[in-house]
Amino acid sequence: MDIRQQANIADRIAEDLVDRILSDNFDIGEFLPSERNLMQEFGVSRLVCREALAKLRGMGIIKTRHGKGAFLADVKEAAVNPATLRILKAHGNISNTDVLQARLIIEPEAAGLAASHRNRTQSEQIYRQAEQAVGEYANLPLVERTQRCAEADVLFHQAIAAASGNPLLPMLLKSMHELLLRVRLEVLILKPDIVSRALADHLKIAMAIRDGDSEGAKRAMERHIRLRGEELLKE
């Protein structure tokens, strides 16, 4: 096994362990299976197993105690990444309202930057993406339309973050959008009328970005997140 294969396997094991931490509702301080058990379960060497654990330790998800093994850390002060945010949300430290508030702080500014940055290729791509979505998803069956629209929503907002010219924004927003994806899917099945309003919002945001209207893009994004967020979280 070469170094790249070893790293890929270690990445997959680390992801599997995060999924297990979430599915089994690990408590802070609860120990993971021993290295020996993990080696047997995944059929890997001690070196690969330790590399996977080192990845989780580097993200602040686990700590190790000599002679005891690896245990779930308190990730409140860990680096921001999708895995730590998922664990925080599962433990009740981050609510959907918290995520929406953070989006309201960041995303209108990202839209304004995307408009002022005036990258024609990116702005035209964002507009075409929004325009196509309005007609493309209209006649799909409900479940498929919901899935496609939820995924397209994430991609639309990520494209705007990328067009902002600030390399930190796509990383920050990717984590937040992943937290809300399940909520989007669940709510859109029950409230399919939200889809058409969200897609219309996207078109207004995209037009402002394409036209270089920074303030208009900010206002359209702020309105979109606030109104659709309220609809998503409304009982």
N, C-alpha and C positions, 0 to 999 in steps of 0.2 A: 504494500500500500504506500503510495507516494504522499508527500506532505499535503498536497491539495485535497486528495481524497480523505485523508485523516481529518483535516479541518472541516470538510463538508459533513462528515459523519458526526463530528463533535457538535457542530451547529444544530444538526437534526436532533441529537440527544438532548441538548440544552433546551430546544423548543418543546420537545416531548415532556421534559421535566417541568417546564413552566405550565403546560397544559394540565399536568397531573396535580401540581400545586393548586391550581384553580378548581379542577373537577373534584378533588378530594378535600377541598376546603381546609388546607393546611393552616394551622395557627402560627403566629410568630413564635419562633423558638422550637418549632416541631422539626424533628430530624428527617432528612431524606433517607431512602434506602442506602445501605452501605455500599462502598465501592465494589466489593465482591459481588453483591447482589445485582448492582447495575451492570457489571461486566457480564454476568451470566444472562441477565435479561436481554441486553442488547447485543450480546455476542461480540464484544469488542475487547481490546486489550486494556490494561490498566492505564497506559499512556493516553489513549483516546478518552477514556472515562474521566481522567483527571483534567484533560483539556476542556471537556464539556463543563465540568464543575468550575473550572477556572473562569470560563466565560460568564457563568452566572455570578460568580464572586466579583468579577470585574464590573458587572452591571449593578452590583449592590443588592442582588436578590438573595444571596445566601452568604453565610459566614461559616467558618469551620472551627471546630474545637479539637485540639490535639487529643487523639485517643477516643474521641466520640464520633466524629464525622461532620457532615455538612447539615446545617439547619436553616430554616427560613428566617431571613433578617427582617427587621422593620424597615420597609423600603421608602418611608416618608421622605428621607433625606438622600435617597439614591438618585443617580443621574436619570434625567427624563428619557424614557424610551418606551416603545409599545408594551414590552413585557412588564416593566415596573408599574406603568399606569393601569394595566389590566389587573394586576394584583391589588393595587390600591383601591380600585373601583370595587373589586370583589369583596374587599374587607370593609367597604362602606366609608372609606376615607375620601372618595371622590364621587359626587353625585352627577347626574346628567345636567342639573342646573349649573353646577360648577364648570362643566365643560362648555356649556353655552355661554356663560359669562366670560370665560377665557377667549372664546371665539369672537365675542363682541369687542373685546379689547384689541385682538390681533388682526382679524380678517378684513374689517373695513380699511385699515391702513394698508394691508397687503393689496387690496383692490386699487386703492389710490396710487400706490407705487407702481402697480402694473400699468395703470393708465398713463402715468407721467414718464415711465420708462420708455414707452412708445416703441417696443419691439414689434414691428409690423407682422412678422411671421407668427409670433406667439399670440398677438391680439386677434389676428384673423382666425387662427386655429381655435381660440377660445370662443369666438363668435360663431363659427361654423358648428362647433360642437354643441353649443346651446341651441342653435337654430334647427339642426338636424334632430335633436332629441325631442323637440316639440311635436313634430309629425311622426317620427319613427316609432314612438312607443304608444301612440294613441290607440291602435287597434290590437295590441297584444293582449293575450289572456291575463287576468288580474295578477296571478302569482308571478308569472314571468315578467310582466310590466313592472311590478313592485321591485323584484330583484334587480332588473336592469336599471331602473331609475335610481335605486339606492346606490348602486355601484357607480353609475354615471355622475351622481351628485358628488361623490367623493373625488372622482377624477376631475370634475369641473373645478372644484375648490383647490385641488392640488395644482392644477394647471395655472390658476391665478397666482398661487403662492410662488410657483416657479418663475412666472413672468414678472414678479416683483423685483427681481434682481438681487434679492437678499437670500443667500444660500441657507440661512438658518430657518427661514419660515416654512419651507416644505417639510423639513424634519419635524418641527414642532407641530404643525397642523396634521401631518400624517398620523401621529399618535392620537390626537384628539378625535379625528374622524373615525379611526378604527374603533374607538370606544363607543361611538354613537351609531355604528353601522347596524348592530342588532336592534337597537331601539327604532331606527328608521324602518327596518324590515317589518317589525312587529306592528308598528303604528300604521304604516302605509297600507297594510292588508286590511285593517279595520277602517281606515279613513283614506280611501283611494283618491278622493277629490283634492287632497293636498298636493298630489303629483302635478296636476295641471298648473296650480298656482306657483309651485316651486320652479317649474320649468319656465313659466312666464317671467318670474323673478330673474332667473339665470339670463334670459335674453336681454333684459334691461341692464343688468350688470355688464354683460358682454358688450353691449352697444356703447356704454359709457367708456369702457376700457378701449375699445376700438377707436372711439372718437377722441381719445386723449383727455377725457373729462374726469380729472382726478377727483374733484369734490362730488361730482355726480356718481362716480363709481363707489365712493365711500358711503354716500347716502343710500344707494341702492343695496349695497351689501349689508349695511347695518339694518335696514328695514327687513330684508330677506331673513337674516338670522333671527332677528327679534320675533317677527310674526310667525315664521315657520317653526321656530323653536318653541314658541308658546303652544302652537298646535300639536307638535310632537309630544309635549309633556303634559298637555291638558288631559285630565281623566275623562 
